[in-house]
Amino acid sequence: MSAIKALIPGFLLSWIVSTVIGSQGSSGGVLSITHTFYQGHELYWSWPLFCGATALAWALFAMME
């Protein structure tokens, strides 16, 4: 259950950080932030950041149980 709960903070952290860094024109180096268009909307996203943030949130939720 901790892994499922960790997806929400992982998504939010990735989305916010990617938007802030990506909107400045940077790719974030190792974060490899990509700029995509989805149904007319701009989206900045980073899979490495999402995986890292989800793993961190999962560890925190698991320690709280």
CHARMM-style PDB file with segment names, atoms N, HN, CA, C and O in Angstrom:
ATOM      1  N   MET     1       0.819  -1.186   0.000  1.00  0.00      PROA
ATOM      2  CA  MET     1       0.000   0.000   0.000  1.00  0.00      PROA
ATOM      3  C   MET     1       0.874   1.265   0.000  1.00  0.00      PROA
ATOM      4  O   MET     1       0.488   2.299  -0.546  1.00  0.00      PROA
ATOM      5  N   SER     2       2.041   1.163   0.615  1.00  0.00      PROA
ATOM      6  HN  SER     2       2.354   0.324   1.059  1.00  0.00      PROA
ATOM      7  CA  SER     2       2.947   2.316   0.649  1.00  0.00      PROA
ATOM      8  C   SER     2       3.373   2.740  -0.750  1.00  0.00      PROA
ATOM      9  O   SER     2       3.523   3.930  -1.026  1.00  0.00      PROA
ATOM     10  N   ALA     3       3.568   1.765  -1.631  1.00  0.00      PROA
ATOM     11  HN  ALA     3       3.446   0.798  -1.408  1.00  0.00      PROA
ATOM     12  CA  ALA     3       3.998   2.082  -2.997  1.00  0.00      PROA
ATOM     13  C   ALA     3       2.913   2.844  -3.753  1.00  0.00      PROA
ATOM     14  O   ALA     3       3.215   3.759  -4.518  1.00  0.00      PROA
ATOM     15  N   ILE     4       1.672   2.475  -3.544  1.00  0.00      PROA
ATOM     16  HN  ILE     4       1.427   1.731  -2.923  1.00  0.00      PROA
ATOM     17  CA  ILE     4       0.579   3.159  -4.227  1.00  0.00      PROA
ATOM     18  C   ILE     4       0.416   4.578  -3.683  1.00  0.00      PROA
ATOM     19  O   ILE     4       0.181   5.515  -4.446  1.00  0.00      PROA
ATOM     20  N   LYS     5       0.540   4.733  -2.370  1.00  0.00      PROA
ATOM     21  HN  LYS     5       0.731   3.971  -1.750  1.00  0.00      PROA
ATOM     22  CA  LYS     5       0.450   6.074  -1.778  1.00  0.00      PROA
ATOM     23  C   LYS     5       1.612   6.963  -2.222  1.00  0.00      PROA
ATOM     24  O   LYS     5       1.463   8.183  -2.294  1.00  0.00      PROA
ATOM     25  N   ALA     6       2.754   6.369  -2.518  1.00  0.00      PROA
ATOM     26  HN  ALA     6       2.874   5.378  -2.459  1.00  0.00      PROA
ATOM     27  CA  ALA     6       3.945   7.133  -2.899  1.00  0.00      PROA
ATOM     28  C   ALA     6       3.855   7.698  -4.303  1.00  0.00      PROA
ATOM     29  O   ALA     6       4.622   8.597  -4.649  1.00  0.00      PROA
ATOM     30  N   LEU     7       2.938   7.196  -5.125  1.00  0.00      PROA
ATOM     31  HN  LEU     7       2.315   6.466  -4.844  1.00  0.00      PROA
ATOM     32  CA  LEU     7       2.820   7.694  -6.499  1.00  0.00      PROA
ATOM     33  C   LEU     7       2.353   9.151  -6.547  1.00  0.00      PROA
ATOM     34  O   LEU     7       2.775   9.903  -7.426  1.00  0.00      PROA
ATOM     35  N   ILE     8       1.498   9.551  -5.626  1.00  0.00      PROA
ATOM     36  HN  ILE     8       1.155   8.940  -4.912  1.00  0.00      PROA
ATOM     37  CA  ILE     8       0.976  10.928  -5.642  1.00  0.00      PROA
ATOM     38  C   ILE     8       2.064  11.953  -5.344  1.00  0.00      PROA
ATOM     39  O   ILE     8       2.239  12.883  -6.131  1.00  0.00      PROA
ATOM     40  N   PRO     9       2.813  11.824  -4.227  1.00  0.00      PROA
ATOM     41  CA  PRO     9       3.889  12.808  -4.023  1.00  0.00      PROA
ATOM     42  C   PRO     9       4.989  12.716  -5.075  1.00  0.00      PROA
ATOM     43  O   PRO     9       5.599  13.728  -5.418  1.00  0.00      PROA
ATOM     44  N   GLY    10       5.249  11.515  -5.592  1.00  0.00      PROA
ATOM     45  HN  GLY    10       4.753  10.693  -5.314  1.00  0.00      PROA
ATOM     46  CA  GLY    10       6.241  11.368  -6.658  1.00  0.00      PROA
ATOM     47  C   GLY    10       5.830  12.111  -7.908  1.00  0.00      PROA
ATOM     48  O   GLY    10       6.654  12.770  -8.542  1.00  0.00      PROA
ATOM     49  N   PHE    11       4.543  12.008  -8.272  1.00  0.00      PROA
ATOM     50  HN  PHE    11       3.874  11.472  -7.757  1.00  0.00      PROA
ATOM     51  CA  PHE    11       4.022  12.722  -9.434  1.00  0.00      PROA
ATOM     52  C   PHE    11       4.087  14.230  -9.224  1.00  0.00      PROA
ATOM     53  O   PHE    11       4.551  14.965 -10.095  1.00  0.00      PROA
ATOM     54  N   LEU    12       3.624  14.685  -8.073  1.00  0.00      PROA
ATOM     55  HN  LEU    12       3.247  14.088  -7.364  1.00  0.00      PROA
ATOM     56  CA  LEU    12       3.592  16.129  -7.816  1.00  0.00      PROA
ATOM     57  C   LEU    12       4.987  16.743  -7.805  1.00  0.00      PROA
ATOM     58  O   LEU    12       5.206  17.801  -8.396  1.00  0.00      PROA
ATOM     59  N   LEU    13       5.928  16.087  -7.137  1.00  0.00      PROA
ATOM     60  HN  LEU    13       5.750  15.228  -6.657  1.00  0.00      PROA
ATOM     61  CA  LEU    13       7.294  16.613  -7.093  1.00  0.00      PROA
ATOM     62  C   LEU    13       7.902  16.653  -8.489  1.00  0.00      PROA
ATOM     63  O   LEU    13       8.541  17.639  -8.856  1.00  0.00      PROA
ATOM     64  N   SER    14       7.710  15.592  -9.272  1.00  0.00      PROA
ATOM     65  HN  SER    14       7.191  14.791  -8.973  1.00  0.00      PROA
ATOM     66  CA  SER    14       8.256  15.557 -10.634  1.00  0.00      PROA
ATOM     67  C   SER    14       7.647  16.639 -11.506  1.00  0.00      PROA
ATOM     68  O   SER    14       8.358  17.330 -12.237  1.00  0.00      PROA
ATOM     69  N   TRP    15       6.353  16.783 -11.432  1.00  0.00      PROA
ATOM     70  HN  TRP    15       5.776  16.222 -10.839  1.00  0.00      PROA
ATOM     71  CA  TRP    15       5.653  17.757 -12.261  1.00  0.00      PROA
ATOM     72  C   TRP    15       6.079  19.183 -11.926  1.00  0.00      PROA
ATOM     73  O   TRP    15       6.350  19.974 -12.828  1.00  0.00      PROA
ATOM     74  N   ILE    16       6.140  19.519 -10.635  1.00  0.00      PROA
ATOM     75  HN  ILE    16       5.919  18.876  -9.902  1.00  0.00      PROA
ATOM     76  CA  ILE    16       6.483  20.883 -10.223  1.00  0.00      PROA
ATOM     77  C   ILE    16       7.939  21.208 -10.560  1.00  0.00      PROA
ATOM     78  O   ILE    16       8.223  22.253 -11.146  1.00  0.00      PROA
ATOM     79  N   VAL    17       8.853  20.322 -10.192  1.00  0.00      PROA
ATOM     80  HN  VAL    17       8.622  19.473  -9.715  1.00  0.00      PROA
ATOM     81  CA  VAL    17      10.274  20.580 -10.448  1.00  0.00      PROA
ATOM     82  C   VAL    17      10.551  20.616 -11.949  1.00  0.00      PROA
ATOM     83  O   VAL    17      11.290  21.482 -12.416  1.00  0.00      PROA
ATOM     84  N   SER    18       9.974  19.694 -12.707  1.00  0.00      PROA
ATOM     85  HN  SER    18       9.373  18.990 -12.328  1.00  0.00      PROA
ATOM     86  CA  SER    18      10.182  19.674 -14.155  1.00  0.00      PROA
ATOM     87  C   SER    18       9.627  20.928 -14.822  1.00  0.00      PROA
ATOM     88  O   SER    18      10.230  21.457 -15.755  1.00  0.00      PROA
ATOM     89  N   THR    19       8.487  21.400 -14.348  1.00  0.00      PROA
ATOM     90  HN  THR    19       7.996  20.970 -13.590  1.00  0.00      PROA
ATOM     91  CA  THR    19       7.902  22.608 -14.917  1.00  0.00      PROA
ATOM     92  C   THR    19       8.770  23.824 -14.634  1.00  0.00      PROA
ATOM     93  O   THR    19       8.978  24.660 -15.513  1.00  0.00      PROA
ATOM     94  N   VAL    20       9.274  23.924 -13.419  1.00  0.00      PROA
ATOM     95  HN  VAL    20       9.105  23.244 -12.705  1.00  0.00      PROA
ATOM     96  CA  VAL    20      10.112  25.077 -13.060  1.00  0.00      PROA
ATOM     97  C   VAL    20      11.416  25.066 -13.846  1.00  0.00      PROA
ATOM     98  O   VAL    20      11.807  26.087 -14.412  1.00  0.00      PROA
ATOM     99  N   ILE    21      12.086  23.929 -13.887  1.00  0.00      PROA
ATOM    100  HN  ILE    21      11.769  23.100 -13.427  1.00  0.00      PROA
ATOM    101  CA  ILE    21      13.371  23.850 -14.586  1.00  0.00      PROA
ATOM    102  C   ILE    21      13.181  23.889 -16.106  1.00  0.00      PROA
ATOM    103  O   ILE    21      13.923  24.577 -16.806  1.00  0.00      PROA
ATOM    104  N   GLY    22      12.196  23.158 -16.612  1.00  0.00      PROA
ATOM    105  HN  GLY    22      11.593  22.599 -16.043  1.00  0.00      PROA
ATOM    106  CA  GLY    22      11.970  23.072 -18.056  1.00  0.00      PROA
ATOM    107  C   GLY    22      11.500  24.367 -18.663  1.00  0.00      PROA
ATOM    108  O   GLY    22      11.848  24.670 -19.805  1.00  0.00      PROA
ATOM    109  N   SER    23      10.716  25.147 -17.932  1.00  0.00      PROA
ATOM    110  HN  SER    23      10.434  24.901 -17.005  1.00  0.00      PROA
ATOM    111  CA  SER    23      10.211  26.400 -18.495  1.00  0.00      PROA
ATOM    112  C   SER    23      11.322  27.445 -18.654  1.00  0.00      PROA
ATOM    113  O   SER    23      11.150  28.429 -19.374  1.00  0.00      PROA
ATOM    114  N   GLN    24      12.441  27.236 -17.995  1.00  0.00      PROA
ATOM    115  HN  GLN    24      12.581  26.437 -17.410  1.00  0.00      PROA
ATOM    116  CA  GLN    24      13.578  28.136 -18.141  1.00  0.00      PROA
ATOM    117  C   GLN    24      14.456  27.746 -19.325  1.00  0.00      PROA
ATOM    118  O   GLN    24      15.433  28.432 -19.625  1.00  0.00      PROA
ATOM    119  N   GLY    25      14.113  26.648 -19.998  1.00  0.00      PROA
ATOM    120  HN  GLY    25      13.319  26.091 -19.753  1.00  0.00      PROA
ATOM    121  CA  GLY    25      14.855  26.227 -21.175  1.00  0.00      PROA
ATOM    122  C   GLY    25      15.950  25.220 -20.895  1.00  0.00      PROA
ATOM    123  O   GLY    25      16.708  24.874 -21.800  1.00  0.00      PROA
ATOM    124  N   SER    26      16.052  24.745 -19.679  1.00  0.00      PROA
ATOM    125  HN  SER    26      15.435  25.026 -18.944  1.00  0.00      PROA
ATOM    126  CA  SER    26      17.089  23.785 -19.326  1.00  0.00      PROA
ATOM    127  C   SER    26      16.547  22.367 -19.400  1.00  0.00      PROA
ATOM    128  O   SER    26      15.350  22.140 -19.222  1.00  0.00      PROA
ATOM    129  N   SER    27      17.439  21.409 -19.665  1.00  0.00      PROA
ATOM    130  HN  SER    27      18.412  21.594 -19.810  1.00  0.00      PROA
ATOM    131  CA  SER    27      17.026  20.005 -19.673  1.00  0.00      PROA
ATOM    132  C   SER    27      17.300  19.350 -18.332  1.00  0.00      PROA
ATOM    133  O   SER    27      16.944  18.189 -18.132  1.00  0.00      PROA
ATOM    134  N   GLY    28      17.923  20.064 -17.413  1.00  0.00      PROA
ATOM    135  HN  GLY    28      18.212  21.007 -17.575  1.00  0.00      PROA
ATOM    136  CA  GLY    28      18.164  19.532 -16.077  1.00  0.00      PROA
ATOM    137  C   GLY    28      19.296  18.535 -15.995  1.00  0.00      PROA
ATOM    138  O   GLY    28      19.432  17.848 -14.982  1.00  0.00      PROA
ATOM    139  N   GLY    29      20.108  18.432 -17.023  1.00  0.00      PROA
ATOM    140  HN  GLY    29      19.998  18.990 -17.846  1.00  0.00      PROA
ATOM    141  CA  GLY    29      21.250  17.523 -17.000  1.00  0.00      PROA
ATOM    142  C   GLY    29      20.814  16.074 -16.894  1.00  0.00      PROA
ATOM    143  O   GLY    29      20.195  15.533 -17.809  1.00  0.00      PROA
ATOM    144  N   VAL    30      21.140  15.451 -15.773  1.00  0.00      PROA
ATOM    145  HN  VAL    30      21.644  15.891 -15.029  1.00  0.00      PROA
ATOM    146  CA  VAL    30      20.845  14.034 -15.559  1.00  0.00      PROA
ATOM    147  C   VAL    30      19.340  13.791 -15.411  1.00  0.00      PROA
ATOM    148  O   VAL    30      18.888  12.657 -15.575  1.00  0.00      PROA
ATOM    149  N   LEU    31      18.563  14.818 -15.108  1.00  0.00      PROA
ATOM    150  HN  LEU    31      18.930  15.739 -14.975  1.00  0.00      PROA
ATOM    151  CA  LEU    31      17.113  14.663 -14.983  1.00  0.00      PROA
ATOM    152  C   LEU    31      16.438  14.440 -16.322  1.00  0.00      PROA
ATOM    153  O   LEU    31      15.333  13.900 -16.376  1.00  0.00      PROA
ATOM    154  N   SER    32      17.082  14.845 -17.395  1.00  0.00      PROA
ATOM    155  HN  SER    32      17.980  15.284 -17.351  1.00  0.00      PROA
ATOM    156  CA  SER    32      16.583  14.724 -18.773  1.00  0.00      PROA
ATOM    157  C   SER    32      15.107  15.107 -18.897  1.00  0.00      PROA
ATOM    158  O   SER    32      14.260  14.293 -19.265  1.00  0.00      PROA
ATOM    159  N   ILE    33      14.835  16.347 -18.583  1.00  0.00      PROA
ATOM    160  HN  ILE    33      15.523  17.008 -18.283  1.00  0.00      PROA
ATOM    161  CA  ILE    33      13.476  16.879 -18.647  1.00  0.00      PROA
ATOM    162  C   ILE    33      13.084  17.044 -20.108  1.00  0.00      PROA
ATOM    163  O   ILE    33      13.810  17.659 -20.889  1.00  0.00      PROA
ATOM    164  N   THR    34      11.938  16.495 -20.471  1.00  0.00      PROA
ATOM    165  HN  THR    34      11.348  15.995 -19.837  1.00  0.00      PROA
ATOM    166  CA  THR    34      11.464  16.584 -21.848  1.00  0.00      PROA
ATOM    167  C   THR    34      10.252  17.501 -21.921  1.00  0.00      PROA
ATOM    168  O   THR    34       9.468  17.604 -20.977  1.00  0.00      PROA
ATOM    169  N   HSD    35      10.120  18.153 -23.050  1.00  0.00      PROA
ATOM    170  HN  HSD    35      10.756  18.069 -23.817  1.00  0.00      PROA
ATOM    171  CA  HSD    35       9.000  19.065 -23.295  1.00  0.00      PROA
ATOM    172  C   HSD    35       8.106  18.411 -24.331  1.00  0.00      PROA
ATOM    173  O   HSD    35       8.530  18.174 -25.462  1.00  0.00      PROA
ATOM    174  N   THR    36       6.876  18.120 -23.952  1.00  0.00      PROA
ATOM    175  HN  THR    36       6.532  18.312 -23.033  1.00  0.00      PROA
ATOM    176  CA  THR    36       5.941  17.474 -24.864  1.00  0.00      PROA
ATOM    177  C   THR    36       4.648  18.266 -24.957  1.00  0.00      PROA
ATOM    178  O   THR    36       4.315  19.061 -24.078  1.00  0.00      PROA
ATOM    179  N   PHE    37       3.943  18.032 -26.026  1.00  0.00      PROA
ATOM    180  HN  PHE    37       4.213  17.386 -26.740  1.00  0.00      PROA
ATOM    181  CA  PHE    37       2.618  18.607 -26.208  1.00  0.00      PROA
ATOM    182  C   PHE    37       1.618  17.475 -26.158  1.00  0.00      PROA
ATOM    183  O   PHE    37       1.756  16.494 -26.889  1.00  0.00      PROA
ATOM    184  N   TYR    38       0.615  17.592 -25.311  1.00  0.00      PROA
ATOM    185  HN  TYR    38       0.503  18.389 -24.717  1.00  0.00      PROA
ATOM    186  CA  TYR    38      -0.421  16.575 -25.201  1.00  0.00      PROA
ATOM    187  C   TYR    38      -1.779  17.240 -25.351  1.00  0.00      PROA
ATOM    188  O   TYR    38      -2.204  17.993 -24.475  1.00  0.00      PROA
ATOM    189  N   GLN    39      -2.449  16.971 -26.434  1.00  0.00      PROA
ATOM    190  HN  GLN    39      -2.104  16.359 -27.146  1.00  0.00      PROA
ATOM    191  CA  GLN    39      -3.762  17.517 -26.748  1.00  0.00      PROA
ATOM    192  C   GLN    39      -3.795  19.045 -26.610  1.00  0.00      PROA
ATOM    193  O   GLN    39      -4.735  19.612 -26.052  1.00  0.00      PROA
ATOM    194  N   GLY    40      -2.757  19.692 -27.127  1.00  0.00      PROA
ATOM    195  HN  GLY    40      -1.994  19.231 -27.580  1.00  0.00      PROA
ATOM    196  CA  GLY    40      -2.692  21.145 -27.124  1.00  0.00      PROA
ATOM    197  C   GLY    40      -2.139  21.759 -25.856  1.00  0.00      PROA
ATOM    198  O   GLY    40      -2.089  22.984 -25.745  1.00  0.00      PROA
ATOM    199  N   HSD    41      -1.723  20.950 -24.896  1.00  0.00      PROA
ATOM    200  HN  HSD    41      -1.764  19.955 -24.986  1.00  0.00      PROA
ATOM    201  CA  HSD    41      -1.169  21.463 -23.646  1.00  0.00      PROA
ATOM    202  C   HSD    41       0.320  21.141 -23.578  1.00  0.00      PROA
ATOM    203  O   HSD    41       0.752  20.067 -23.996  1.00  0.00      PROA
ATOM    204  N   GLU    42       1.099  22.081 -23.049  1.00  0.00      PROA
ATOM    205  HN  GLU    42       0.748  22.953 -22.709  1.00  0.00      PROA
ATOM    206  CA  GLU    42       2.526  21.849 -22.861  1.00  0.00      PROA
ATOM    207  C   GLU    42       2.740  21.092 -21.558  1.00  0.00      PROA
ATOM    208  O   GLU    42       2.067  21.350 -20.560  1.00  0.00      PROA
ATOM    209  N   LEU    43       3.680  20.159 -21.578  1.00  0.00      PROA
ATOM    210  HN  LEU    43       4.226  19.950 -22.388  1.00  0.00      PROA
ATOM    211  CA  LEU    43       3.974  19.371 -20.396  1.00  0.00      PROA
ATOM    212  C   LEU    43       5.471  19.138 -20.316  1.00  0.00      PROA
ATOM    213  O   LEU    43       6.095  18.725 -21.293  1.00  0.00      PROA
ATOM    214  N   TYR    44       6.042  19.399 -19.160  1.00  0.00      PROA
ATOM    215  HN  TYR    44       5.535  19.734 -18.366  1.00  0.00      PROA
ATOM    216  CA  TYR    44       7.443  19.077 -18.895  1.00  0.00      PROA
ATOM    217  C   TYR    44       7.449  17.870 -17.969  1.00  0.00      PROA
ATOM    218  O   TYR    44       6.696  17.826 -16.996  1.00  0.00      PROA
ATOM    219  N   TRP    45       8.308  16.882 -18.271  1.00  0.00      PROA
ATOM    220  HN  TRP    45       8.920  16.918 -19.061  1.00  0.00      PROA
ATOM    221  CA  TRP    45       8.300  15.662 -17.482  1.00  0.00      PROA
ATOM    222  C   TRP    45       9.690  15.063 -17.419  1.00  0.00      PROA
ATOM    223  O   TRP    45      10.487  15.220 -18.344  1.00  0.00      PROA
ATOM    224  N   SER    46       9.980  14.373 -16.322  1.00  0.00      PROA
ATOM    225  HN  SER    46       9.333  14.245 -15.571  1.00  0.00      PROA
ATOM    226  CA  SER    46      11.257  13.712 -16.133  1.00  0.00      PROA
ATOM    227  C   SER    46      11.026  12.353 -15.474  1.00  0.00      PROA
ATOM    228  O   SER    46      10.638  12.282 -14.308  1.00  0.00      PROA
ATOM    229  N   TRP    47      11.265  11.279 -16.221  1.00  0.00      PROA
ATOM    230  HN  TRP    47      11.580  11.337 -17.168  1.00  0.00      PROA
ATOM    231  CA  TRP    47      11.095   9.948 -15.650  1.00  0.00      PROA
ATOM    232  C   TRP    47      12.108   9.632 -14.557  1.00  0.00      PROA
ATOM    233  O   TRP    47      11.724   9.033 -13.553  1.00  0.00      PROA
ATOM    234  N   PRO    48      13.397  10.005 -14.697  1.00  0.00      PROA
ATOM    235  CA  PRO    48      14.327   9.723 -13.595  1.00  0.00      PROA
ATOM    236  C   PRO    48      13.921  10.432 -12.295  1.00  0.00      PROA
ATOM    237  O   PRO    48      14.047   9.867 -11.209  1.00  0.00      PROA
ATOM    238  N   LEU    49      13.440  11.659 -12.415  1.00  0.00      PROA
ATOM    239  HN  LEU    49      13.337  12.118 -13.298  1.00  0.00      PROA
ATOM    240  CA  LEU    49      12.992  12.385 -11.226  1.00  0.00      PROA
ATOM    241  C   LEU    49      11.754  11.730 -10.631  1.00  0.00      PROA
ATOM    242  O   LEU    49      11.638  11.635  -9.409  1.00  0.00      PROA
ATOM    243  N   PHE    50      10.823  11.276 -11.472  1.00  0.00      PROA
ATOM    244  HN  PHE    50      10.917  11.353 -12.464  1.00  0.00      PROA
ATOM    245  CA  PHE    50       9.623  10.604 -10.979  1.00  0.00      PROA
ATOM    246  C   PHE    50       9.977   9.325 -10.226  1.00  0.00      PROA
ATOM    247  O   PHE    50       9.444   9.073  -9.145  1.00  0.00      PROA
ATOM    248  N   CYS    51      10.866   8.524 -10.786  1.00  0.00      PROA
ATOM    249  HN  CYS    51      11.299   8.728 -11.664  1.00  0.00      PROA
ATOM    250  CA  CYS    51      11.262   7.270 -10.130  1.00  0.00      PROA
ATOM    251  C   CYS    51      11.966   7.531  -8.805  1.00  0.00      PROA
ATOM    252  O   CYS    51      11.705   6.845  -7.816  1.00  0.00      PROA
ATOM    253  N   GLY    52      12.855   8.519  -8.781  1.00  0.00      PROA
ATOM    254  HN  GLY    52      13.066   9.076  -9.584  1.00  0.00      PROA
ATOM    255  CA  GLY    52      13.565   8.851  -7.542  1.00  0.00      PROA
ATOM    256  C   GLY    52      12.639   9.408  -6.474  1.00  0.00      PROA
ATOM    257  O   GLY    52      12.749   9.038  -5.305  1.00  0.00      PROA
ATOM    258  N   ALA    53      11.735  10.286  -6.858  1.00  0.00      PROA
ATOM    259  HN  ALA    53      11.646  10.586  -7.808  1.00  0.00      PROA
ATOM    260  CA  ALA    53      10.805  10.874  -5.899  1.00  0.00      PROA
ATOM    261  C   ALA    53       9.827   9.834  -5.363  1.00  0.00      PROA
ATOM    262  O   ALA    53       9.480   9.855  -4.182  1.00  0.00      PROA
ATOM    263  N   THR    54       9.385   8.930  -6.225  1.00  0.00      PROA
ATOM    264  HN  THR    54       9.667   8.913  -7.185  1.00  0.00      PROA
ATOM    265  CA  THR    54       8.479   7.872  -5.783  1.00  0.00      PROA
ATOM    266  C   THR    54       9.190   6.915  -4.833  1.00  0.00      PROA
ATOM    267  O   THR    54       8.604   6.483  -3.840  1.00  0.00      PROA
ATOM    268  N   ALA    55      10.439   6.582  -5.124  1.00  0.00      PROA
ATOM    269  HN  ALA    55      10.914   6.934  -5.930  1.00  0.00      PROA
ATOM    270  CA  ALA    55      11.209   5.708  -4.230  1.00  0.00      PROA
ATOM    271  C   ALA    55      11.428   6.373  -2.873  1.00  0.00      PROA
ATOM    272  O   ALA    55      11.325   5.714  -1.839  1.00  0.00      PROA
ATOM    273  N   LEU    56      11.724   7.656  -2.868  1.00  0.00      PROA
ATOM    274  HN  LEU    56      11.808   8.192  -3.708  1.00  0.00      PROA
ATOM    275  CA  LEU    56      11.907   8.379  -1.614  1.00  0.00      PROA
ATOM    276  C   LEU    56      10.615   8.425  -0.804  1.00  0.00      PROA
ATOM    277  O   LEU    56      10.636   8.194   0.405  1.00  0.00      PROA
ATOM    278  N   ALA    57       9.496   8.720  -1.454  1.00  0.00      PROA
ATOM    279  HN  ALA    57       9.479   8.907  -2.436  1.00  0.00      PROA
ATOM    280  CA  ALA    57       8.211   8.757  -0.768  1.00  0.00      PROA
ATOM    281  C   ALA    57       7.824   7.369  -0.267  1.00  0.00      PROA
ATOM    282  O   ALA    57       7.259   7.235   0.819  1.00  0.00      PROA
ATOM    283  N   TRP    58       8.125   6.337  -1.054  1.00  0.00      PROA
ATOM    284  HN  TRP    58       8.584   6.446  -1.935  1.00  0.00      PROA
ATOM    285  CA  TRP    58       7.824   4.969  -0.646  1.00  0.00      PROA
ATOM    286  C   TRP    58       8.597   4.619   0.624  1.00  0.00      PROA
ATOM    287  O   TRP    58       8.039   4.034   1.552  1.00  0.00      PROA
ATOM    288  N   ALA    59       9.878   4.974   0.665  1.00  0.00      PROA
ATOM    289  HN  ALA    59      10.332   5.449  -0.089  1.00  0.00      PROA
ATOM    290  CA  ALA    59      10.692   4.698   1.852  1.00  0.00      PROA
ATOM    291  C   ALA    59      10.144   5.438   3.078  1.00  0.00      PROA
ATOM    292  O   ALA    59      10.088   4.876   4.172  1.00  0.00      PROA
ATOM    293  N   LEU    60       9.747   6.683   2.892  1.00  0.00      PROA
ATOM    294  HN  LEU    60       9.793   7.140   2.004  1.00  0.00      PROA
ATOM    295  CA  LEU    60       9.201   7.447   4.015  1.00  0.00      PROA
ATOM    296  C   LEU    60       7.888   6.854   4.518  1.00  0.00      PROA
ATOM    297  O   LEU    60       7.686   6.732   5.726  1.00  0.00      PROA
ATOM    298  N   PHE    61       6.998   6.486   3.603  1.00  0.00      PROA
ATOM    299  HN  PHE    61       7.162   6.585   2.621  1.00  0.00      PROA
ATOM    300  CA  PHE    61       5.726   5.880   4.011  1.00  0.00      PROA
ATOM    301  C   PHE    61       5.945   4.530   4.666  1.00  0.00      PROA
ATOM    302  O   PHE    61       5.242   4.192   5.618  1.00  0.00      PROA
ATOM    303  N   ALA    62       6.903   3.749   4.181  1.00  0.00      PROA
ATOM    304  HN  ALA    62       7.474   4.023   3.407  1.00  0.00      PROA
ATOM    305  CA  ALA    62       7.175   2.437   4.764  1.00  0.00      PROA
ATOM    306  C   ALA    62       7.739   2.563   6.179  1.00  0.00      PROA
ATOM    307  O   ALA    62       7.441   1.738   7.043  1.00  0.00      PROA
ATOM    308  N   MET    63       8.554   3.597   6.417  1.00  0.00      PROA
ATOM    309  HN  MET    63       8.796   4.267   5.715  1.00  0.00      PROA
ATOM    310  CA  MET    63       9.113   3.798   7.762  1.00  0.00      PROA
ATOM    311  C   MET    63       8.057   4.277   8.758  1.00  0.00      PROA
ATOM    312  O   MET    63       8.192   4.062   9.963  1.00  0.00      PROA
ATOM    313  N   MET    64       7.007   4.925   8.254  1.00  0.00      PROA
ATOM    314  HN  MET    64       6.897   5.100   7.275  1.00  0.00      PROA
ATOM    315  CA  MET    64       5.972   5.435   9.155  1.00  0.00      PROA
ATOM    316  C   MET    64       4.993   4.348   9.597  1.00  0.00      PROA
ATOM    317  O   MET    64       4.232   4.555  10.542  1.00  0.00      PROA
ATOM    318  N   GLU    65       5.000   3.198   8.931  1.00  0.00      PROA
ATOM    319  HN  GLU    65       5.618   3.029   8.163  1.00  0.00      PROA
ATOM    320  CA  GLU    65       4.076   2.122   9.312  1.00  0.00      PROA
ATOM    321  C   GLU    65       4.586   1.363  10.500  1.00  0.00      PROA
ATOM    322  OT1 GLU    65       3.937   0.423  10.959  1.00  0.00      PROA
TER     323      GLU     65
END
